[in-house]
Amino acid sequence: MVQPFDEQPGIEDVLSGYSGGEINHPTYEQVKTGESGHYEVVQITYDPEQFSYEKLLSLYWPQIDPTDDGGQFQDRGSQYRTAIFYYTEKQRELALKSKKEIEESGRFNKPIVTKILPAKEFYLAEEKHQKFYKTHKEEYKQDRKQSGRDEFIEANWKK
């Protein structure tokens, strides 16, 4: 989820991490079990003068299968479910509005299950997971190819 946002004008930082669970300072090993309650997330710091929250949302939705509550593509488990975490009431309203637009678009014949949740503590993932698409290029490419994500995006978002 880092690559689509990384290096966009107005995006200051994209960090991989964990949020939404009850364990303080979880490790990847804890989160990957699906039992920590955490989601694998990205935290995006941006300049709203250059990159609006609405633009973040419009870039986010086409990266996911919003109808899959069991994970994403080949990554299965509660830690891979989709969610938008908001910090302000305005962000919540805009996220709900964007979700409603997806629901009403007729693009999907299954319910949109992406949750809109208040932000909880963000825990930075281990260094290996930061900018993985850059630091482990071949592994990233292979995983992405096997995942089915690109085919899903092409079939469902590029119509």
N, C-alpha and C positions, 0 to 999 in steps of 0.2 A: 504493500500500500504506500510505500515511501516514494517510489519512482514517479508516479504521476504528479505529485506535488513538489518534489524536490527540484530546485533550480528554476522554479517559475518566478517571474518578476513579482516582487512583493512578498514572497515566501522567505522568511528569515531562517527558519530551522524546521526540520522534520525529524522527530525522535521516535524511535521504537520503544515500546514499553508495555506496561500492564496496568489495568485499572478495572474498577468495578467490583473487586472482591473484598474479602474481609481480612486477608493475611497482610501484615505489614512487611514491606520489602520482599515480595515474593521473588523466587528465582525462576528461571525458565523451566527448570526441572519440576518445580511445583505447579506452575501454570499449565504446562503441557499435559498434565494428568487430567485436566478438566475439573478437578475437585477443589480448586482454590477459590472459585467464584469469579476470577478475573477474566477479562477479555484481553487478547493481544491487541494492542492499539497503537496508533500513532498520535503524537501530540504535535500539532502544527502551530508554529508561531508565525504570524503574518502581520504585515502593515495594512490596515484596513483602508488606507488612502490609495493603495496600489492594487490590493487584492481583497475583494469584499467577501464577507461570510457567505453570501449567496453564491459567489463563484466557487468557494470551497465546496459547498453542497452540490453544485452542478457538476463539479469534477469528481466528487465522491461517488455519487449514485452509479455512474456507468462503469465503475470498477468492481461492482459486487453483483451477486444474485440476491436481491432483496426478498426473495420468496423462500429462502433456505434457512430454516431455523436449526439445522443440525450441523452447521459449519459453513465452510466455503470451499466449493470445488473438491479437491482431493483432501483438504484439511478438514477433518471431522472432529466434532466435539464442541462443547459449550464455549470454550475459549476462543473459537473461531467464528462465533456468531457475529452478525453485523449489528452495529449500534452507532448512533451519533450522540456523543456526550456534549452537553451544553453547559456554559458557565453563567449565562445571563438569561433573563426572561425573553429578551429580544431574540437571542440565538434559539431558544426553545420554540418560539413562535415561528421563526423562519424555517427551522428544521421540520416542524409539524406541517407547515404549508408545503414544503417541498415533498414530503412524504405523501400528502394528500394528492398533490399533482401527479405523482407516480401512480398512485392507486387509481385515479380517475382517467389516466391516459389510455387504459385498455391495452397497454403494452404486455402485461402479464395476465395469465388466466388463473393464477393462484394468489392468495392473499400476500400483501407486503408485510413481512414480519420484522423488519429492521426496527429496533427499539430506539426511542428518543429518551435519553436518560440524563439526569443531573450528573455533572462531572464529580467524580470522586478523586481521591489521591492518585496521582500519576507516579508510577515507579519506573524508572529508567531500566530498560533491558540491558543485558550484558553487552559489552563492547562488540562481540562477534555479530550481534544482531543489528548494529547500527549501519545504515547505508549498505545493507547486505547485497543489494543489486550491483553495487560498485566494487565491493571488497571481495566478493565471491561470484564473479561474473558468470563463469561457466555453470556453476551449481545453480545459480539463480535462473539462468536461461533454460537449463534442463528441467528444473522444477516447474517453471512457468509453462513450458511446452507440455509437460505431462499432466498438468492440472486441469486442462480444459477451459481455463479462464478466457483465453483469447477467443476461442470458438464461441463461448457463451456471449462475450461482449459483442462479437461480430453479429451473431444471430439475434440478439435481443436489444442492443443499444444503438446499433448503427443503421437501424431501419429508417 
